[in-house]
Amino acid sequence: MKIIKDQEFGGERPLFESHGVRLENVTITEGESGIKECSDIEADNCRFIGKYPFWHVKGSLITNCYFAPGSRSAIWYSDDMVMRDCTIDGPKFFREMKNVSLENVVINDADETFWRVDGLKLRHVTLHDGTYPFMFSSNIEADGLVSNSKYVFQYAKNVVVRNAKIVTKDAFWETENVTIIDSELNGEFIGWHSHHLHLINCHITGQQPLCYAHDLVLENCTFGDDCDLAFEYSSVEADIRGHIRSVKNPATGHIVADSIGEIIIDENIKGPADCVIEARKK
């Protein structure tokens, strides 16, 4: 593998069609498409300043690197990528990719990040700000995710999330086959229009959670005091520990909690309208 060390590159496509190259302490300055149509690229302790530095790259290892705010849309159409111990300050990263793994990565502007990624593994990744991370992505495994971005995981499929702390709004909308374990979800309108959303040992806060959900399952979950009007028009099997403030018009299934503040069943309920709602017998 060729080593390029302690250098700067700028302008248009300075490392175009590079293959089998390791970059050490390299800076990609102002310009566009610094590393494009490349393969088998390693970058360690590098800085990326200009736009679109990694496009159409097959096979990359990126460690201890920094991506500046100007490096927007930095990594697209690049498969088989591993990133560890990096900081990203640019938006719109990771688009149209396959087989992506991140560990100990902080993304400080997560706007429109992780779109249409198939095969995504995250471990101890932090997302700040921005909207719509994970849109249309699939086959995701995340452990230790921390996020305050809005509208996370919309239209995502085949997802397992563990040990997450997510503060958001309209999260997990229209998802399919999502399992969330040992996590905290704080935000309005979580899980609406989802299919096969499964929550295990989770704490949920925020208004009107888990409505219009199909085949929703909750095991050993707890709800904050602000969770009102839950499960409207959902098909649900829910085992809730502690108190839930209110339940409104679930379509079908079974909901049991230690205590329920209010059960609202009115003329607007949708069929089959046979959900059993009950306080746990002591």
N, C-alpha and C positions, 0 to 999 in steps of 0.2 A: 504493500500500500504506500503510495506516494504521500509524503508529509509536507505540508505547507505551514510555515510557522512564523509568527511575529510579523505579519504583513497586513496591509490595507488594500482593499479593492473597491472601486467605485464605478459609476457610469452604468452603461447598459450591458447586461449579461457577461460580467467579467469572468465567470467560471463556467460558462455554458459548455455542456457536453463533457463535463469532468466525470471520471469513473475511477473508483478505487482510490479515493483521496481522503486523507485525514487533515483537518484544519485545527491548528493549535494556536490560541491567542491571536486569532485573525479578526479583523473588523471589516464588515461590509458597510461602506459608507453610503452617502446619498447616491441614488440611482434606482434602477429597477432590475428585478429578476437576476439577482446575483448568482444563485445556484439553480439552474434550470436545465431540464432534460438530462439529469445526472443519475448515477447509480452508485451504491456502496459508498456513501459519504459519511464520515465521522466529523463531528465538530465539538471541540472541548474548549471551554473558557473563551468563547468567541462573543462578539457583539454584532448585532444586526440593526442597522440604522435605517436603510432605505426600504422601499416598498417591494413586496412580493419576493422575498429572498429564496424560498424553497417552493418551486413549482415543478410538477412532473418529475419528482425524484423517486426512484425505486430503491428502497433499502437505505435507512439512515439511522444513525445514533447521535443524539444531540445531548450533551451533558454540560452542566455548569455554565450555561449561556444566558445572555440577556438580549431580549428583543425590545427595542425602543418604541415609543408611541408611533413613530413614522413607519414602522415595519408592518403596516396594516395588511390584512389579507395575506399573511406571510407564508402559510403552508397549505397549499391546495393541490389536489390531484396527485398526492404523494403517498404511496402505499408502503406498508412494512416499516413503520417508523417507531423508534423508541426515544423518549425524552425523559431525562432525569435531572432533578436539582436545577431547574431553570426558573427565571422570572420573565413574564411577558407583560408588557405595558401597551401593546397594540391590540386593536379590535379585529374581529372577523377571521380568527385563526381556524385551521383544520376544517376544510371543506372537501366533499367528494373524495373521501379516502377509505382505504381498507387496512385493517390490522394496525391499529395505533395504540401505543402504550405510554402512559405518563405516570411518573412517580415523583413526589415531592416537587410539584410545580405550582407556582402562584400566577394566576392570570388576573391582572388588575383592571382590565377592561374587557369583560367577557361578552361584549355585544356581538350577537350573531355568530357565536363560536360553536364548533362541533356540529356543523350541518351536514347531513347525509354521509355520516361516517358509519361504516359497517365493520364491526369488530373493534370495540373500544374498551380498553382496560385502564382504570384510573385508581391510583393508590395515593392517598394523602394529597389530594389536589384541592386548591382553594380558588373559587371564582368570586370576583368582586364586580358589582355594577353590570350594566348592560342588560339586554333583553334577548330572549329566545335561544339560550344555549341548548344544544342537543336536538334541535329541530330536525325531524325526519331521520334521526339516527337509529341504529339497530344493533342488537347483540352487544349490549353494554354490561360491563361489570365494574362497579364502583365501590371502593372501601375507603371510608374516612373522608368523604367529600364534604367540604364546607362551602356554602354558597349563599350570597345575598342578591343574586341576579334575579330578574323578573322573568316569569313565564318559562320556567325550566322544563325540559323533557316534553314539550308538546309534540304530539304525533310520533313519539319514540316507540320502538317495538323490541320485545325480548330484552328486558332490563332487569338486573339485580343490583340493588343499592343496599349497602350495609354501613352502619355506624356513621350516618350522615347527619349534618345539621344544616337544614335548608330553610332560609327565610325568603319568602317569595310571594308571588301572586299568580293565580291561574296556572298552577303547576300541574304536570301530569295530565293535561287535557288530551283527550282522544288517543291515549296510549293503548297499547295492546301487550298483554303478557308481561306485566311489571310486578316485581316483588320487592318490597322495601322492608328491611329488617333492622331492629335496634336503632331506630333513627328518630329525629325530631323534625317535624314538618310544621312550619309556621307561615300561614298565608291564607288569603281569601280564596275561595272557590277551588280548592284542591281536588283533583281527580274527577272533574266533570267529564262526562261522555267517554269515560275510560271503559275498556273491555278487559276483564280478567286482571284487575288490580288487586294485589294481595299484600296486606299490611300485617306485620308480625312484630309484637313488642315495640310499637311506635307510640309517640306522643304527638297529638295533633292539636294545633291551635289555629284560630281564624274563623271568619264567618262563613256560613253555608258550605261546609265541606261535603264532598263525596255525593254530589247530586247527579242525576242522569247517568249513573254508573251501571254497567252491565256485568253481572257475575262478580260482584265485589265481595271480598272476604277480609275480615279483620279478626286477628287472634291476639288476645291479651293486650289490647291497646287502651290508651287513656286519652281523654279530651280536656282541653283547657276550658275555662269558664266562658270564653267568648265564642265557643262553637255552638252556633244556633242554627236551627232549621236544617239539620243534617239529613242526608239520605233521600232528599226529595226525588221521587220518580226513579229510584234505584232498585235493582234486584241485589239483595245483600244478605250475607250471613256474617253477623257481627257479634263478637265476644268482647264487651267493653268492661274494663275494670274501673271502678270509681263511678263518678257522676258524669252525665251528659246533660247539657242545658235543655236542648229541645230536639225533637225528631218530627219531621214533617212529611207526610204522604209518601212513605216508601211504597214501591209498587208490589214487591213480593219478597219473601225470605223470612229471616228470623233475626231479631235484634234483642240481645240481653245485656243489661248493665246492672251495676250495683244499685244505682238509682237514676231516675229520669225526671228532669224538671217538668217538661211539658211534652205531651204527645198531641200533635195536630193532625187530625184526619178530617178533611172537609170534602165538599162536593167536587173538588178539582182533582181528586186522586185518580191515577191511571190504573187500569187493570193489569194483572188480575186482582189487585187490591186485597191481597190475603196475607200480608206480612204480619207475623206474630211479634209483638213488641212487649217485653216484660222486664220487670225488675228481678234480679237474681234472688232466689229463695235463700234465706239465711238459716 
